[in-house]
Amino acid sequence: MNILIPDDYQRAVVRLRCTELLSSHRLTVLGDMRNENNLDAVLAETECLIPIRERTRVDASLLARMPALRLISQTGPIGRHIDMAACGAAGIAVTQGSGSPHAPAEFAWLLIMSACRRFYEAVDAFRQGQWQVNCGSELHGKTLGILGFGKLGKMLARYARAFGMNVQIWGSERARAEAVAEGHCASASRAEFFSSSDVVTVHLRLADETRASITLDDLSHMKPSAVFVNTSRAELLAPGVLVTALHQGRPGYAAIDVFESEPIYSRDHPLFPLPNVLCTPHLGYVAEQSYEAYFHSAFSNVLRFIAGDYSAVLNPGSIR
């Protein structure tokens, strides 16, 4: 099979041990597809596409450029970046894999610690010849507000407890009930959740009911000393509200790993000039062990499909 992995910005896939699984197939790995020469020729020959999480939007226009495509083997769960209806209409089978929550959970905690201690600003100033330009804040005794309580939210709650933080949850009835059962606090209201948290970290899935669900009113309830952290999806916030809230000083600081349109090469993003925000280029899941887990699962699904085992196919009616 001709297999394509697009948008591997770091060219990390070729260094993974699990690529040996595809040693008998032709594997092409591209960086940012928008910057690739001869892309149409590569797409025309591709029989299997392996997207890296949600980096590559797979819609009817892309599928039209891939007449030989038979299979999309998604790394991790299927998201809105894949148009399942278009795949079905084109006769393209789709599978999804699994991964590890450890890398994104650890990265969210890294951002929380970096934001509270104002780590980036201190290091940047030190590189420019300055010494101890700021004073951060410790986590012990503060309240971590976790918006959503799935796998990642639960891991962040355990980290917070280990650092001596209080934990409170806001989310669905299920999330709040599970939080109480695990000994955490479920906030009495959404307003109380935002107003009483010293750090708010977002761990929600993007769905119709969660899109733009974090509003300016929510952020305006936060303390001027509070930190807002988003490693989930930028679209969970209403458009423009974070920039407005940071200008208004509530919250006082933010650490952001996700953006509406990625990748970003321009320096003109409205968050970049703000002194009270730490921006990182969607690194949450980008770790060697995480990649091994994601791609081992995706590659295994490819081999099962080639062998005639279609049990992992999400749309079996499309198999051709």
C-alpha positions in Angstrom: 0.0 0.0 0.0 1.1 3.6 -0.6 0.7 5.2 2.8 0.8 8.9 3.5 1.4 10.7 6.8 0.9 14.4 6.3 1.6 17.4 8.5 4.4 15.8 10.5 5.9 19.2 11.5 8.9 17.8 13.4 9.4 14.8 11.0 9.1 12.7 14.2 7.3 9.7 12.7 10.3 8.2 10.9 12.1 7.9 14.3 9.4 5.8 15.9 10.0 2.1 16.6 6.5 1.2 15.4 7.2 2.3 11.8 8.7 -1.2 11.5 5.2 -2.5 11.3 4.9 -0.9 7.8 8.3 -2.0 6.5 6.8 -3.9 3.6 4.7 -0.9 2.5 5.6 2.4 0.8 5.5 5.1 3.5 5.6 8.8 2.7 5.9 11.4 5.5 5.3 15.1 4.7 5.8 18.2 6.8 3.2 21.0 6.6 1.3 20.0 3.4 0.8 23.7 2.5 4.5 24.1 2.0 5.1 20.8 0.0 6.1 20.8 -3.7 4.6 18.1 -5.9 1.8 17.5 -3.5 -0.8 16.6 -6.1 1.4 13.7 -7.4 1.8 12.3 -3.9 -1.9 12.6 -3.1 -2.9 11.0 -6.4 -1.0 7.8 -5.5 -2.0 7.6 -1.8 -4.1 4.5 -0.9 -4.0 5.0 2.9 -4.0 8.3 4.8 -2.8 8.5 8.4 -3.6 12.0 9.9 -1.8 13.1 13.0 -4.6 13.9 15.4 -6.6 16.8 14.0 -3.8 18.6 12.0 -5.1 17.7 8.6 -8.7 18.6 7.5 -10.1 15.7 5.5 -13.0 17.0 3.4 -14.5 16.5 0.0 -12.0 18.8 -1.7 -9.0 16.9 -0.3 -10.6 13.5 -1.1 -11.1 14.7 -4.7 -7.4 14.9 -5.1 -6.9 11.3 -3.8 -8.6 9.0 -6.3 -6.7 5.9 -5.1 -7.5 6.4 -1.4 -9.1 3.4 0.3 -8.5 3.9 4.0 -8.1 6.7 6.5 -6.5 5.4 9.7 -6.9 8.1 12.3 -4.4 8.4 15.1 -6.6 8.7 18.2 -10.3 9.3 18.1 -12.2 10.7 15.1 -12.8 14.4 15.3 -14.6 17.0 13.3 -11.6 17.4 11.0 -12.8 14.3 9.1 -15.9 14.6 7.1 -17.4 11.1 7.5 -20.2 11.7 5.1 -17.7 12.7 2.4 -15.6 9.6 3.1 -18.7 7.4 2.9 -19.7 9.0 -0.4 -16.2 8.4 -1.8 -16.1 4.8 -0.6 -13.3 5.4 1.8 -13.1 3.3 5.0 -12.2 5.1 8.3 -10.7 3.6 11.4 -9.8 5.3 14.7 -7.1 4.4 17.2 -6.2 5.0 20.8 -3.4 6.8 22.6 -2.2 7.8 26.0 -3.5 10.7 28.1 -0.2 11.1 30.0 1.5 13.6 27.6 -1.4 16.1 27.3 -2.1 15.9 31.1 1.6 16.5 31.9 1.8 19.3 29.5 -1.3 21.0 31.0 0.4 20.7 34.4 3.6 22.2 32.9 1.6 25.2 31.7 -0.1 25.6 35.0 3.2 25.7 36.9 4.9 27.9 34.3 2.1 30.4 34.3 1.9 30.6 38.1 5.6 31.0 38.5 5.9 33.3 35.5 8.6 31.0 34.3 8.8 32.1 30.7 9.2 35.8 31.4 12.0 35.1 33.9 14.0 32.9 31.5 13.5 35.3 28.6 14.7 38.2 30.7 17.7 36.2 31.9 18.7 35.4 28.3 18.6 39.2 27.7 21.0 39.9 30.5 18.5 40.6 33.3 18.4 39.0 36.7 15.2 38.1 38.7 12.7 40.4 37.0 9.5 39.0 38.6 8.0 37.0 41.4 5.7 34.1 40.8 3.1 32.4 43.0 3.2 28.9 44.5 0.4 26.4 43.9 0.1 24.9 47.5 -3.1 25.9 49.1 -4.7 27.4 46.0 -7.8 26.1 44.2 -7.6 24.4 40.9 -10.8 24.6 38.9 -11.2 21.8 36.3 -13.7 22.4 33.6 -14.7 18.9 32.6 -13.9 15.6 34.4 -12.9 13.0 31.9 -9.6 11.1 31.7 -7.4 14.3 31.5 -9.4 16.1 34.1 -9.1 13.3 36.6 -5.3 13.1 36.0 -5.0 16.9 36.6 -7.0 16.5 39.9 -4.5 13.9 41.1 -1.5 16.1 40.2 -3.2 19.0 42.1 -3.7 16.9 45.2 -0.1 15.9 45.1 0.9 19.6 45.1 -1.4 20.5 48.0 -4.1 22.2 46.0 -7.8 22.2 46.5 -9.8 20.9 43.6 -13.2 21.9 42.3 -15.1 20.7 39.2 -17.6 22.2 36.9 -19.2 20.2 34.1 -22.1 17.8 33.4 -24.1 16.2 36.1 -22.1 13.1 35.5 -18.8 15.0 35.9 -19.9 16.7 39.1 -21.2 13.4 40.6 -17.9 11.6 39.8 -15.9 14.4 41.3 -17.8 14.3 44.6 -17.4 10.5 44.6 -13.6 10.9 44.3 -13.5 13.4 47.2 -13.4 16.6 45.2 -15.7 19.6 45.3 -18.4 20.2 42.7 -19.1 23.9 42.5 -22.6 25.1 43.3 -22.8 27.2 40.2 -20.8 28.0 37.1 -20.2 31.6 38.3 -18.9 30.3 41.6 -16.6 27.9 39.8 -14.9 30.7 37.8 -14.9 33.3 40.6 -13.4 31.0 43.3 -10.7 29.2 41.2 -7.1 30.4 41.3 -6.4 28.4 38.2 -9.0 27.2 35.7 -7.9 24.4 33.3 -10.1 23.3 30.4 -10.6 19.6 29.6 -13.7 19.4 27.5 -14.4 17.7 24.2 -15.5 20.0 21.4 -19.1 19.2 20.5 -22.1 21.3 19.4 -23.1 21.8 23.0 -19.6 22.9 24.1 -18.6 25.1 21.2 -18.3 28.7 22.3 -19.6 27.7 25.7 -16.9 29.7 27.6 -18.1 33.2 27.5 -16.7 36.7 28.4 -19.1 36.6 31.4 -17.4 33.4 32.6 -13.9 34.9 32.3 -15.0 38.2 33.8 -15.9 36.3 37.0 -12.3 35.2 37.5 -9.9 36.9 39.9 -7.4 39.4 38.6 -4.8 37.1 40.1 -6.2 34.0 38.5 -4.8 31.9 35.6 -6.8 30.5 32.7 -5.2 27.4 30.9 -6.6 25.9 27.7 -5.0 22.8 26.2 -8.2 21.3 24.8 -9.7 23.3 21.9 -9.7 27.0 21.1 -13.3 26.8 19.8 -14.6 26.0 23.3 -14.3 29.8 23.8 -16.6 32.3 22.2 -14.7 34.2 19.5 -12.4 36.9 20.8 -13.4 36.7 24.4 -10.0 35.7 25.7 -8.2 38.7 24.2 -10.9 41.0 25.6 -10.8 39.4 29.1 -7.0 39.6 29.3 -7.1 43.3 28.3 -9.7 43.8 31.1 -7.4 42.0 33.6 -9.8 39.1 34.5 -8.2 36.6 34.4 -4.8 38.1 35.1 -2.9 35.6 33.0 -3.5 32.8 30.5 -1.5 29.8 29.1 -2.8 28.7 25.7 -1.7 25.7 23.6 -4.6 25.6 21.1 -5.7 28.1 18.4 -8.7 28.3 16.0 -6.4 28.0 12.9 -3.2 25.9 13.1 -0.4 26.0 12.3 0.4 29.7 12.9 3.4 31.2 11.3 2.4 34.9 11.4 3.5 37.0 14.4 0.3 39.0 14.1 -2.0 36.7 16.2 -3.8 39.0 18.7 -2.6 36.9 21.7 1.1 37.2 20.9 1.7 40.9 21.9 -0.1 40.5 25.3 2.3 40.5 28.3 -0.1 38.3 30.4 -0.3 35.3 28.2 2.0 32.3 27.5 1.4 30.7 24.0 2.7 27.3 23.0 2.3 25.7 19.5 -0.1 22.8 20.4 2.4 20.6 22.1 0.1 18.8 24.4 0.2 15.4 22.8 3.6 15.9 21.2 5.9 13.4 23.0 7.8 10.4 21.9 5.8 7.9 24.0 2.5 9.5 23.0 3.4 9.2 19.3 4.4 5.6 19.8 1.0 4.8 21.3 -1.0 6.7 18.7 0.9 5.4 15.6 1.2 1.8 16.8 -2.6 1.8 17.1 -3.1 3.4 13.7 -0.5 1.2 11.9 -2.1 -1.9 13.5 -5.5 -0.9 12.0 -3.9 -0.5 8.6 -2.4 -4.0 8.7 -5.8 -5.4 9.9 -7.5 -3.7 7.0 -5.0 -5.0 4.4 -5.4 -8.5 5.8 -9.2 -8.3 5.3 -10.2 -7.7 8.9 -12.7 -4.8 8.8 -13.9 -5.1 12.4 -12.3 -1.7 13.3 -13.9 0.2 10.3 -16.3 2.8 11.5 -18.2 2.9 8.2 -18.1 -0.6 6.8 -20.6 0.2 4.1 -17.8 2.2 2.4 -15.4 -0.7 1.9 -14.4 -1.3 -1.7 
